[in-house]
Amino acid sequence: MQLTTVRHSAETRRAAYDLTPLDRESRATIPTHEAAAHLNRRPQTLRHWAMRDGSGPIRPLRVNGRLAWPVAEIRRVLGVAS
């Protein structure tokens, strides 16, 4: 069995250190790279969920062509109290 190394982008690694804890997040939505860090997924996975409506546990909002991930839904999926 061959092991593979996952290399996250610099943006994803940086977001993991600069994250506001979900229980203290005041924004209604967050960008893809922050949502991915909270969900322990790659940003591309979330983009895939957005592209294929209903393929993931959360459906993003689209604001001027950008994805905005509802914090309340991320909290729900992770079981974090608001």
Secondary structure as GFF3:
##gff-version 3
##sequence-region A 1 82
A	DSSP	alpha_helix	10	17	.	.	.	ID=ss1
A	DSSP	three_ten_helix	22	24	.	.	.	ID=ss2
A	DSSP	beta_strand	29	30	.	.	.	ID=ss3
A	DSSP	alpha_helix	32	39	.	.	.	ID=ss4
A	DSSP	alpha_helix	43	51	.	.	.	ID=ss5
A	DSSP	beta_strand	61	63	.	.	.	ID=ss6
A	DSSP	beta_strand	66	70	.	.	.	ID=ss7
A	DSSP	alpha_helix	71	78	.	.	.	ID=ss8
###
